[in-house]
Amino acid sequence: MSRVYWVKGRSTNIQKSLTAKIASILSLEEMADVVVPNRSLAIKANVSELGYGHALPPVAVTALFEQARERGATALVTDSGSLFKGPRFDGHGWTDSAIVQGFGIGDALDNQMMLAGGFTNEEGRFCPSDGDHLGGVELGSLILDISNLIVLSHITAHPLVGVAGAVYNLGMGLLTRTGKSRVHSCLELRFDENRCDGSRACLSYCPTGALSDDGSRVSFDPRICNGCLGCFMSCPKGAMSITPPGIAEFQESVAEAAAVVMKNLRGKAFFINFLNSVTPQSDDYPFSDIPFVPDLGILASADPVALDWVTWQVIQRSPGIPGSIAQDLNVLHEGSDKILAITGNTPARMLEYGEKMALGNTMCELLISE
């Protein structure tokens, strides 16, 4: 049975600081197989979209990087670029975004921060899958070269998978742009002209030309849409919507891609979910609402399925924050499914399929540290 470790959110003295909490996670038994002297270690973090205001603090990534280095691992920090056009679309923009957000690439991270798919976000290899949907997926070249992996996930709600956590970050965050397009290919977007206010905020995010402007109005051509969701996330009036039939397949495809990553990883992986600023929008959005639950601490496990299942349950059993979207939707009380209320979806389908793909199991033991 997998073990999930919960380090509670409060820090009442120096021994419970963020860096101390990370040190306690690094001392876990499972970490001995991941942070190995003289072995390469990729730390998968999230460089959020510019404008998103509640990302994981760079100090958390830096602390883990430094402590892993102190234990002898050859550590680096990695991520993937965005599928939609934006500041993180290629290596140049992604690096600039990381610096703007406070990542000390040249100093604290010793210049060891790089895209998994290289400067173009397309350097990688197609790897076959045993699942029902993808046939295989393109993994970034970096993940094929390193030994071990730690996946850091800033937990948020997500419009398609319910919870953007370890499985989503593993399944989407180490793919090339082509690989992400393969996972997104099941999605179909619809454009409601009546809701469009003509702001044209969406146009700069579209990589295919599916959205265009003839000078008088915005038009949408679904035939060349790649389902990147840039328009969906940037439209201030919600004129873009996702048709329901593709959502179940998307959840399963994410889990399938995560299984491909694990199958091609040379060594071991460990997963850390940060529940310190849980917002209704994921890090890919160019804005963020305030958190809707209190700081719930850090959850960690070698099993991403168990970890995300516990993460979902912890959020569900937490009280909501007054004045947040939880109050708007009348789900402030403990036990209410805030994720379902906010997104219209839950991660259940993704986690069930993750079990089918032998990615992990929701049956687990929860170990709590105050």
N, C-alpha and C positions, 0 to 999 in steps of 0.2 A: 504494500500500500504506500502511495506517495505521501510525502510530508509537505505541508504548507506552513511556513513560518510567518507569524504576524508580529511585527514590531509596532506598537501603538504610537499614535501621533504626538502625544505630549512630550515635551522636553523640559524637565523640571530642574536639571542640573547639568554640569559639563559632561558627566558620564552618559548623558542621553542626548548629546548634540547630534546633528545630522552626520557628521564625520564618524562619531562613535557608533551610531547605528549601522553605518556602512561597514565599519570594522567588525561589528558583531555578525553581520551577514557573511562577510568574507571568512569568518572563523567557523562557519557551519561545516559539518562533515562532508556534505556534497561538494563544497567548494574545492576540496583537496584535489578533485579530479579535473577541475576547470582552470584554476589559477595554479599553473605548474611552472616551476623554474625552468627557464630557457626554452619554453614552448610559447608559440604565438597565441595571443588572446585578443579577439575582436570584441570591443564593447559597443553594442548597438544602441545608440541614443536617438533622439528625435530633434532635428533642427526644425523648429516650427515655422509656419508661414509668417512673414512680417505682418504685423498688425494683431497677431494673436497674443494676448496679454497674460496668459497663465501657464506658460510652459514650465517644464521641469527646470529648476535652477541649474545653471552650468556648474555650480560648486558641487552638486551631487555627482555629476559625471567626472569632474576633475578629481574629487576625493577618491572615487573608485579607481580611476586610472592610476593615481599616485600610489595608492595602497597596493594595487596589483603589481606595480613596478617594484615596490619595496619587497614583495614576496618573490621576486625573481622572474615574473612572467614578462614576455615581450609584448606589451600591451599597445593597442591603438584604438582609436574611436572611429566608428563608421556609421553610415546612414545611407539612405537612397534619395535621389532627387524626386521631384514631383512629376506626376503624369500630365498635369495641366501646365500651361505656360504661366510662369510667375517667377519670383525671385530665386526659387530653388530648382529651376528647370535644368540647369547644367552645372558643371563643376565651378565655374567662375561665380555664378550667382549664389550657389549654395554656400561656397566659402565666405563670400561677403555677408550673407545672411547669418552665418554662424558667428562671425566677428561682431556684427551689429548686436547680436543677442548676448554677447558677453563671454563666448568661448575663447579662452586664451590659447589659440592654436599654436602660436610660436613660443609661448612661455610655459604656461601650466601643462599643456599637452605635448610639448616638445616636438611640434610640427607633425605629430602622429594622428592626424585627423583627415579622413579621406572618404570619398564616395565609394560604395561597394561596387558600383558599375562604372567606375572611372570618370574622367573629366566629362565625357559625352553622356554619361548615364546609360551607355549601351554596350559597355565592355563586359562580356560574360559568355555563358555557354548554355545551350538548351539541354536540360536534364529531364529524362522521362519520368512519368508519374504512373502509379498504379491505381489512381482514382478514376472517377466516372466522368470527369468534365474536361480536364485540361490536356490530357495526353502527355503533358510535360510542361515545363516552364523555364524561362531564361533566368538563371541566377547570376548575380554580379560576380565578376572574376575574383574579387577579394575573398568572398565567402568560400570559394573553392580552394583557396590557397592557405587559409589560416587553420590552426589546430582546434582551438576551443572558442566558445562564444558565451558572452553574457548579454542578455537582452534587457535593456532598461525601458520600461514603458510608463509614460505619463498617462494615467487612467482618465478617460473622459467617456462621455456618451458618444455614440456613433450612429448616423442615420440608417446604416445598413446592417451592421453586425451588433448593434446594441451597445456593446462595450468595446472600446478600442484598448485592448490589453496585449498580453503576451502572444496569443495565437495570431492576432491581426498583425502585430508588429513583426513577428517572425515570418508570417506568410506574405506580407506585402513590402516590408521594409528592407529586404535584401535582394530584390529583383531589379533587373534592368527595366528601362522604360517599356521595351517590347514585352517583357514578362508581366508587367503590371497591366498592359493593354490586354493581354491574354485573359487575365483574371476578370477584368472589367467588361469583357466582350459580351457578357450575358445581360448587361444593363441596358435599358431603353429609357430615354428621357423624353419628356413632353414639354412643349412650350405653350403657355397660356398668354396669348397676345393681350388679352384684356387686363392682365395683372402687370404687364410690363409698363414701367413709368418712363421709359426712354432714357434712363440714366446711363446706359451703355457700360455699366460697371463690369459686365460679363465679358465684353469683347476681348479684352487683353488676356484673358485666361484661356481662351479657346485655341488649341494647338492645330486644329485641322481645317479651320474655316467654316465649320458647321454653323457658326453664328456670324452674321454679317450685318452691315449697316448700309442702306442705300441712300442715306441722307435724311430720310423721313421717318424710318422705323427700323427696328431690329427684326431680322428674320432668322429662322432656324431650319437647317437641312439635316434631318435625322439620318440620311443615307451616308453621310461622311462623319457622323459623330462617333468618337471612340469611347464614350462613356466616362471621361476623365473626372467628371463632377465639378470642374472648375466653375462653370456657370451656375450650377446648383448651389454651391457654397458662397458665391460672391453676389448673387442677385439679392438686392435689398427688399424686394417685394415678393419673393417666392414664386416667380413666374415659371421657373423650371421645376419639374417634379419627376420622380422616379417611378416607373410603373411597377406594381407589386410582383408580377410573375418572376422577374429576374433576381429578386432579393434572396430567395432560398438558395438558388444556384450560386449566387455570389458568396454567401456564407460558406457553403461547402467548398467552393473553389479556393477561398482563402485558407481553409484548413488543409486542403489538398496541397496547395503551394507550400505551406508550412512543413508538411510531411516531406516534401521534396528537399527542402533545405536541410532538415534533420538527416535524411538519408545520405546526403552528399557532404555532410560535415565530417571532417576527419576525426574529430575528437568528441568532447562532451559539451553540453550547453546547460546554462542556468538562467533563471528568469526572475526579474525583480520588478514588481508593480508598485508605483508610487501613487498613493491616493491622497495627496496633499492639497490638490486644487482641482477637484473633479467638476468640470464644466459641461454644459450641454453640447458644446462644439469640440470636435477633435482638433489636434494641432495643425491639420491641413487647412483649416479655415483662416481667412484673413482678418478675423475678429474673434472676440470671445465674450460671452456673458459671464457673470459672476458664478462661482461654484454653487452647487445646489445641495451639497452635503458638507459637514465639517471635515477637517483634516483627520483622515482615518489611518494615517501612518503608512507603513510599508509592508507588503506581502511578498514572499519569496518562495520559490520552489524549483526543483529540477523538472517538474511536470507542468507544462504550460496549460494543459486542459484543466487540471485540478486547480491551478493558480487562478485562472480566469473564472472558474465556477465559484470559488470562494470569494473572489473580488466582487462578483455580481451579488452574492448573498450578503456580503458585508454592507454594500451600498443599499441594498433593499431593506436591511434591518436597521439602518441608521436613520435618525431623524433628518428631515430636510431643513434647509436654512430659510428662515423668514425673509421675505423680500426677493427671493430667487424664483426661478421657473417652477420649483417644487411647490411654492405657494400658489403661483398662477394656475397650476394644474391640480391643486388640492391633494397633493401627495406628501405633505409635511410629516405625517405620522410614521412611526416605525412599522416596518413590515409591508409598506406599500411599494409596489414595483415601480420605482421612479424611472428606471431605464425604459420600461415599456411605455410609460406615460409620456416621456419626452420624445422618444424616437419612433414609437409605433412598432418596435422590434425588440427582441431579446437575443442574447448570444446562444440560445439553446440549440438551434439547428447547427451552428458552427461547431459547438463543443461536442455534440452527438456525432457529427461526421469526423471530428478529430479523433474520437475514440475508435471509430471504424477504421481510420487510417493508422491506428496504433501510435498516435501522437501523444496520448496520455489517457488518463481516466479520472472521472469526477469523484470516484471513491478515494478519500484521502483522510489523513490525520492532521488536524489543525493544532499547532503549537504556538502559544501566545506568550509574548514578552512585553511587559508594561513599559 
